Amino acid sequence: RESKETVIENAHRETYEESGITAEDIELVESYRYAFQYTRFRVKKIVVFLAKIKDADHPIKISFEHSAYKWMRYEDAVKSRMHVPSNEQFALMYKDVFKAINNLLVKT
């Protein structure tokens, strides 16, 4: 996180840098926030937000940090093994994120 950024500002900046999606392109799900920290060379704090993209046809411009991306239906994402990390903390985060997404889909 940059020195004077809020957590939300950091999330918007990272999203733009890694995908080309701006804060104006998404609608944050204000009711969801998942935070944890882990150590890999140094202590890192991770804060995960959920957002809905306003235009499903918005072009994605991935950064050098990624080699590809894929939009998936919720059911396909849950079945996918792409989200199964080796780190237990990340595994718990993914489980919580998928539960929150499912709850949002049930409400709509």
Summary of the structure (lengths in Angstrom):
residues: 108
radius of gyration: 14.5
end to end distance: 33.2
largest distance: 41.7
contacts: 213
relative contact order: 0.15
helix: 39%
strand: 17%
